[in-house]
């Protein structure tokens, strides 16, 4: 059986818009926190196949309305596999250090990333055949932003400077990291993922020229390579100032953040599937507000081109019951949508 998400990404009709949530496997749920408590180091958690699969399944078991699982991992597994040192500090975000010369990076990362592929295999066996399994990667620019800058400081000024200068060294870094993103995505598909999401979390920091060079060009190549084997969803966060360039990326769908209106994006990309974009802060309110804002999105005239999601990840202080209110509201639209 094909999932709602797969049908939507292939341009086919569905009985209602598919729904899944970024960070649906996260700290808001007590069952996730119980798994996380077994690990002092976040990257050790990500690299434990059984624990990653268990975390992936927490929201699927809790909320049957969800149409997809997204494998529990982190975008920084690629830099770690390349030989960089990745440390997560509570309240301070990730810090990365290591060699920036691509000639000194690990050429073959399959052994380092094998726990992710094993987690996907485990999870695919546990999922019903009408649920999608989403793999994901950080996009090249966002990965380089962390690698060059070392951490999210001064809006990645060092990395932005490198992107603007666009030296041969930077071009080599961008090319090499792009190839590793492609390999990682392909191996996730081989392991059982039917969809790949590419997260360019810091795309909005770049000027137009740098955006074209460091975001659009590599994402276009990645999407062209992956489209024959999987659905591709691209998230170029906070980059609507460059919206006129999005169409160059041959994605099946574009994720929209909560600062944008879906209809504005639709006007610029009338033939594309859009994913989003409820503000996750809405889930911190009451049931009435959650229902009202969810209905506003569901009632848009583009619901036949919509994958319902948040405009960013589920916040850690979200009540699990709020997620259920959201999903029940979407489920009720099934008859009306048909």
NORBELJO-V522492 format. One record per backbone hydrogen bond with DSSP energy under -0.5 kcal/mol. CO is the residue of the C=O (numbers start at 1). NH is the residue of the N-H. Records with the same first field share a line. If there is no record, write none. Layout:
CO = NH / NH
//
This chain:
3 = 7
4 = 8
5 = 9
6 = 10
7 = 12
8 = 11
18 = 308
19 = 67 / 68
21 = 24
22 = 314
24 = 26
26 = 29
29 = 32 / 33
30 = 34
31 = 35
32 = 36
33 = 37
35 = 38
36 = 39
41 = 45
42 = 46
43 = 47
45 = 48
47 = 49
48 = 52
49 = 53
50 = 54
51 = 55
52 = 56 / 72
53 = 57
54 = 58
55 = 58 / 59
56 = 60
57 = 61
58 = 62
59 = 63
63 = 66
67 = 132
69 = 134
71 = 73
74 = 77
75 = 78
76 = 80
77 = 81
78 = 82
79 = 84
80 = 83
82 = 106
84 = 86
85 = 87 / 97
87 = 89 / 95
89 = 92 / 93
93 = 89
95 = 87
97 = 85
100 = 102
101 = 104
102 = 105
107 = 109
109 = 113
110 = 114
113 = 116 / 117
114 = 118
115 = 119
116 = 120
117 = 121
118 = 122
119 = 123
120 = 124
121 = 125
122 = 126
123 = 127
128 = 131
130 = 4
132 = 69
133 = 135 / 194 / 195
134 = 71
135 = 197
137 = 199
139 = 143
140 = 144
141 = 145
142 = 146
143 = 147
144 = 148
145 = 149
146 = 150
150 = 96
151 = 153
153 = 156 / 157
154 = 157
156 = 160
157 = 161
158 = 162
159 = 163
160 = 164
161 = 165
162 = 166 / 167
167 = 171
168 = 172
169 = 173
170 = 174
171 = 175
172 = 176
173 = 177
174 = 178
175 = 179
176 = 180
177 = 181
178 = 182
179 = 183
180 = 184
181 = 185
182 = 186
183 = 187
184 = 188
185 = 189
186 = 190
187 = 191
188 = 192 / 193
189 = 192
194 = 231
195 = 135
196 = 233
197 = 137 / 199
198 = 200 / 235
199 = 139 / 201
200 = 203 / 237
202 = 205
203 = 206
207 = 211
208 = 212
209 = 213
210 = 214
211 = 215 / 216
212 = 217
214 = 141
215 = 219
216 = 220
217 = 221
218 = 222
219 = 223
220 = 224
221 = 225
222 = 226
223 = 227
226 = 229 / 230
231 = 196
232 = 252 / 253
233 = 198
234 = 236 / 255
235 = 200 / 237
236 = 239
237 = 204
239 = 242
240 = 243
242 = 245
243 = 246
245 = 248
246 = 249
248 = 250
249 = 251
252 = 273
253 = 234
254 = 275
257 = 260
261 = 264 / 265
262 = 266
263 = 267
264 = 268
265 = 269
269 = 272
273 = 254
274 = 307
275 = 256
276 = 309
278 = 311
279 = 282
280 = 283
281 = 284
282 = 285
283 = 319
286 = 290
287 = 291
288 = 292
289 = 293
290 = 294
291 = 295
292 = 296
293 = 297
294 = 298
295 = 299
297 = 300
300 = 303
302 = 305
303 = 306
305 = 274
306 = 308
307 = 276
308 = 20
309 = 278
311 = 258
315 = 318
319 = 322 / 323
320 = 324
321 = 325
322 = 326
323 = 327
324 = 328
325 = 329
326 = 330
327 = 331
328 = 332
330 = 333
331 = 334
333 = 337
334 = 338
//
